[in-house]
Each structure stands twice: as structure tokens, then as C-alpha cells.
Amino acid sequence: MKSALVIGGGFAGCGAAHQLELQGGWDVTLVESAPFLGAGVRTKWYGGHPHTFGPRHFLTRDERLFDFLHRYVPLRRLKHVFLTYVERDAQFYNFPIHVDDVERMPDRDQIKAELARTQSGHAAANVEEYWLGSVGPTLYDKFARHYNQKMWQISDNRELDDAVPEWTSKGALLYEGPRDGFHDAISAYPYAPNGYDDYFEIGTAKARVLLSTRIEQYDIPGKRVKWSGEWRTFDVIINTIAPDILFNFCFGELRFVGLDFHPIVLPMEQCFPDDVFFLYYSGQEKFKRLVEYKKFTQHKSPTTLIGIEFPSMNGKHYAMPMKSQRGLAQKYIDLMPAGVFSIGRAGSYRYIDIDDCIAQAMDVALKLK
Ligand SMILES: Cc1cc2nc3c(=O)[nH]c(=O)nc-3n(C[C@H](O)[C@H](O)[C@H](O)COP(=O)(O)OP(=O)(O)OC[C@H]3O[C@@H](n4cnc5c(N)ncnc54)[C@H](O)[C@@H]3O)c2cc1C
């Protein structure tokens, strides 16, 4: 039997332990600093309502990943739209921006003139250039300028130069067609009142799980780590935490943005319109999004729980979409020898979802076959 250490017990870590168990022949140890598995995807309760830390619906374009998770935590498929509140118009609009909504905007003539001036095929070096090139300044101001600034805790969106399509096409950020047609991905949520929690137990059932455990020192080239004062060596290490930690920040610390989450209960059975699960706020409000959790959990109650999300510097929830930061993350990942993998949101330093975490865990297992 070969030994594997999994660092972190979120979706990526539990998913990796699970894949090794399915493959067989592995002695897996999973180390998690929190007293529970699942991190922000674990179901919590407030006022009798189940919720997670942020929405965490299962969103994928890959039926294979849906089928995989559905086998362990049966998933209910959902259909919904996203609305954005634009304070300067005092209106809710669809997001992505729908052409029909432009017709409802008080400054539609100005927007149309700006759209006519945009040109396809020019290079966009950052988020701001991409928006301006696709839809012009008015729609950028309404939907993206302040939203990106608060989401990423920055004052200049030109800093966001990674994960931007290289070329801008005219109107690329405008959508035509049925209101819910844009979201062709599968959107789903577990039927179980405790959400995904059973998966974390299923995935790690055969692993040695050490909760509330902190690794004190790392020797990644030697595939060794130390906890409770003792060094332990493994054949394979699968890391899911920020890669700079593993190398004692030798090139500098990676930047992340965090989130403050506030659940509130309202005295009504349902608050948002039927097909609306998310409300985004694109202006200078301090919060960025409201989510009505019942829409996912289908929890029955005469009251409803809304989660309010405030971007903050608390936690390592979002890797910065900046080339300098991606380059820095890659420098750490490049230091990892054969047999050490870095996956998951912080581990791969990418804005990835639950389905990507499962796919990355599957990919690591395939490489280890
Ligand atoms: C607010 C929010 C909303 C989201 N909504 C969705 C959504 O709707 N749909 C979707 O598909 N995806 C969503 N995502 C993304 C998705 O949830 C994540 O991609 C996924 O859960 C990340 O899992 P992970 O294991 O990579 O990281 P994490 O969940 O962060 O897990 C890492 C684990 O490592 C542990 N850890 C940290 N440091 C150490 C250490 N030194 N030693 C040991 N353990 C350590 C942490 O306690 C944690 O348990 C959302 C993310 C956020 C932040």
C-alpha cells in the first residue's frame, strides 16, 4: 500500500481522498485544521434554516460530474435566473445583461450610441477594457465598475488582468433569447436537509481523518510534514490549501479576497420572486449578493433565510484574477516535486467551483494510476 497525505478537508480534499479510495491500494491520511469537514460547503443552521457559507449550488456543464456526485448525494435540478440591482436606475435587471432590459433603461439612447461605437476584435488587457470594448462605458458603470471594485477590494479594475478573454467582441456581454436560456449549465442542490454533508463522510470513510489538526512544518521536496511534534513522510501529497504556506512564503504571500456572511430570517414564507434565487448588487452598497436559501434547500417554514455577502479581507476564498498573482502561485506550484499535487480553489489558485474540485481530484487519481 502507498501512503497519501491530503492537506485540507474541503470539497477538493474529501474528493481526493474519495478518488484514492475508489482506486484502491492507498493508505490515506487527511489533515484538516477545522473541527469539521467540508469548509464553507458544510450545512449550518440559523433560525431552524439550513444554509451554507454562500450559496454553493452544484453548477456544471459536465453531465459526468453531475452523475458522479448524484450517486452519493442525490441532487435536485433547479432552474433560475440571476438579477442585478442597479441603484442609479432604481431597477432590477437580468444578469448577464439582456438586450430587452436595455430597452427598459432610462438612458437607452446613450447606451445604443455607445454600443454602436464599440468594435470587435481588439485586444482587452483587463476586465475594464473588456467591458468598455464589449458594451461601452454606461453599461460598464451600471453593472461592473463598482461590483468588481468591491468584489476584489481594489480601486482600479485595470488590475484584473487575468482570466479575461484576449479579444473583445462587440456586445459579447449582452444576451438575447429566453431569460433563463443563458444559464445552460446544470444547476442543482442536494435533496438532503444536510446538503452535501454526507459526501464528506462517504469520501473520507476509509481515510484516517485528523480534525482540528495543524501542520507545523512542511518539507515538500522531502514529501514530509510535521504535526504534533513528529515528522511523517508520504509517497504522495495532495494539497488543497494556498501553496505559499507549504514553502513558508519564500517568494512572498499570495493575495486573496475573503467574505463576511450574514444570515437573516424574514417573517414571510418566500421573499424573492419564484425563479430568482440570487440578487446581485452592482453599485456602492457594501454587500454584493443576497441569496434566498430555501430556493435551494426547499426547506419548509413560515419564515425564510436570506444570506447577505460582504466582500472582505477575512479568509482565502477568492484567488485574485491578476497575472502577477497567478505567476506567483505558479512559482510555488513549480517547486512541487513529482508526487505532490496542488488542487482546489486555494491550492490551484483559481476561481473554481465544486465540479472543478471533483474533476481535479479525478485527474490526480488518474495520474497516480
Ligand atoms: C462564498 C462562496 C460561494 C460559492 N458558491 C459556489 C456555488 O454556488 N457553486 C459552486 O460550485 N461553487 C461555489 N463556490 C466554490 C466552491 O465552493 C469551492 O470551489 C470549493 O468548495 C473549494 O473547495 P476546496 O477544498 O478547494 O477549498 P476549501 O473549501 O477552502 O477547503 C480547504 C480546507 O482546508 C482547510 N485548511 C486550511 N488551512 C489548513 C491547514 N494549514 N491545515 C489543514 N487544513 C487547512 C480549511 O479549513 C478547509 O476545510 C463558492 C465559494 C465561495 C467562497
The ligand as an SDF file (V2000), in Angstrom:
LIG
                    3D

 53 58  0  0  0  0  0  0  0  0999 V2000
  -18.8950   32.2760   -0.8850 C   0  0  0  0  0  0  0  0  0  0  0  0
  -18.6800   31.1880   -1.8730 C   0  0  0  0  0  0  0  0  0  0  0  0
  -19.7430   30.7300   -2.6230 C   0  0  0  0  0  0  0  0  0  0  0  0
  -19.5420   29.6980   -3.5390 C   0  0  0  0  0  0  0  0  0  0  0  0
  -20.6140   29.2540   -4.2550 N   0  0  0  0  0  0  0  0  0  0  0  0
  -20.4510   28.2010   -5.0930 C   0  0  0  0  0  0  0  0  0  0  0  0
  -21.5490   27.6870   -5.8010 C   0  0  0  0  0  0  0  0  0  0  0  0
  -22.6590   28.1860   -5.6760 O   0  0  0  0  0  0  0  0  0  0  0  0
  -21.3340   26.6050   -6.5960 N   0  0  0  0  0  0  0  0  0  0  0  0
  -20.1050   26.0380   -6.7290 C   0  0  0  0  0  0  0  0  0  0  0  0
  -19.9710   25.0230   -7.4500 O   0  0  0  0  0  0  0  0  0  0  0  0
  -19.0460   26.5260   -6.0990 N   0  0  0  0  0  0  0  0  0  0  0  0
  -19.1950   27.5800   -5.2740 C   0  0  0  0  0  0  0  0  0  0  0  0
  -18.1160   28.0790   -4.6030 N   0  0  0  0  0  0  0  0  0  0  0  0
  -16.8230   27.4470   -4.8330 C   0  0  0  0  0  0  0  0  0  0  0  0
  -16.6970   26.0950   -4.1630 C   0  0  0  0  0  0  0  0  0  0  0  0
  -17.4620   26.0350   -3.0010 O   0  0  0  0  0  0  0  0  0  0  0  0
  -15.2290   25.8590   -3.9010 C   0  0  0  0  0  0  0  0  0  0  0  0
  -14.5560   25.8170   -5.1390 O   0  0  0  0  0  0  0  0  0  0  0  0
  -14.9310   24.5840   -3.1660 C   0  0  0  0  0  0  0  0  0  0  0  0
  -15.7770   24.3580   -2.0900 O   0  0  0  0  0  0  0  0  0  0  0  0
  -13.4850   24.6850   -2.7280 C   0  0  0  0  0  0  0  0  0  0  0  0
  -13.1080   23.5390   -2.0300 O   0  0  0  0  0  0  0  0  0  0  0  0
  -11.5970   23.3740   -1.5940 P   0  0  0  0  0  0  0  0  0  0  0  0
  -11.4910   22.0590   -0.9420 O   0  0  0  0  0  0  0  0  0  0  0  0
  -10.7070   23.6810   -2.7280 O   0  0  0  0  0  0  0  0  0  0  0  0
  -11.3180   24.5450   -0.5670 O   0  0  0  0  0  0  0  0  0  0  0  0
  -11.9390   24.8410    0.8560 P   0  0  0  0  0  0  0  0  0  0  0  0
  -13.3760   24.5580    0.8630 O   0  0  0  0  0  0  0  0  0  0  0  0
  -11.4670   26.1940    1.2150 O   0  0  0  0  0  0  0  0  0  0  0  0
  -11.2250   23.7650    1.7790 O   0  0  0  0  0  0  0  0  0  0  0  0
   -9.9260   23.8960    2.2330 C   0  0  0  0  0  0  0  0  0  0  0  0
   -9.8610   23.2520    3.5930 C   0  0  0  0  0  0  0  0  0  0  0  0
   -8.5240   23.3330    4.0820 O   0  0  0  0  0  0  0  0  0  0  0  0
   -8.5630   23.6320    5.4530 C   0  0  0  0  0  0  0  0  0  0  0  0
   -7.2910   24.2370    5.8080 N   0  0  0  0  0  0  0  0  0  0  0  0
   -6.8710   25.4960    5.5640 C   0  0  0  0  0  0  0  0  0  0  0  0
   -5.6160   25.6550    6.0300 N   0  0  0  0  0  0  0  0  0  0  0  0
   -5.2380   24.4690    6.5510 C   0  0  0  0  0  0  0  0  0  0  0  0
   -4.0500   23.9900    7.1530 C   0  0  0  0  0  0  0  0  0  0  0  0
   -2.9910   24.7850    7.3220 N   0  0  0  0  0  0  0  0  0  0  0  0
   -4.0050   22.6920    7.5480 N   0  0  0  0  0  0  0  0  0  0  0  0
   -5.0680   21.8690    7.3730 C   0  0  0  0  0  0  0  0  0  0  0  0
   -6.2140   22.2810    6.8260 N   0  0  0  0  0  0  0  0  0  0  0  0
   -6.2970   23.5600    6.4010 C   0  0  0  0  0  0  0  0  0  0  0  0
   -9.7500   24.5640    5.5950 C   0  0  0  0  0  0  0  0  0  0  0  0
  -10.2350   24.5830    6.9330 O   0  0  0  0  0  0  0  0  0  0  0  0
  -10.7530   23.9350    4.6350 C   0  0  0  0  0  0  0  0  0  0  0  0
  -11.5670   22.9790    5.2630 O   0  0  0  0  0  0  0  0  0  0  0  0
  -18.2640   29.1290   -3.7020 C   0  0  0  0  0  0  0  0  0  0  0  0
  -17.1870   29.6120   -2.9640 C   0  0  0  0  0  0  0  0  0  0  0  0
  -17.3870   30.6310   -2.0580 C   0  0  0  0  0  0  0  0  0  0  0  0
  -16.2190   31.1190   -1.2420 C   0  0  0  0  0  0  0  0  0  0  0  0
  1  2  1  0
  2  3  1  0
  2 52  2  0
  3  4  2  0
  4  5  1  0
  4 50  1  0
  5  6  2  0
  6  7  1  0
  6 13  1  0
  7  8  2  0
  7  9  1  0
  9 10  1  0
 10 11  2  0
 10 12  1  0
 12 13  2  0
 13 14  1  0
 14 15  1  0
 14 50  1  0
 15 16  1  0
 16 17  1  0
 16 18  1  0
 18 19  1  0
 18 20  1  0
 20 21  1  0
 20 22  1  0
 22 23  1  0
 23 24  1  0
 24 25  2  0
 24 26  1  0
 24 27  1  0
 27 28  1  0
 28 29  2  0
 28 30  1  0
 28 31  1  0
 31 32  1  0
 32 33  1  0
 33 34  1  0
 33 48  1  0
 34 35  1  0
 35 36  1  0
 35 46  1  0
 36 37  1  0
 36 45  1  0
 37 38  2  0
 38 39  1  0
 39 40  1  0
 39 45  2  0
 40 41  1  0
 40 42  2  0
 42 43  1  0
 43 44  2  0
 44 45  1  0
 46 47  1  0
 46 48  1  0
 48 49  1  0
 50 51  2  0
 51 52  1  0
 52 53  1  0
M  END
$$$$
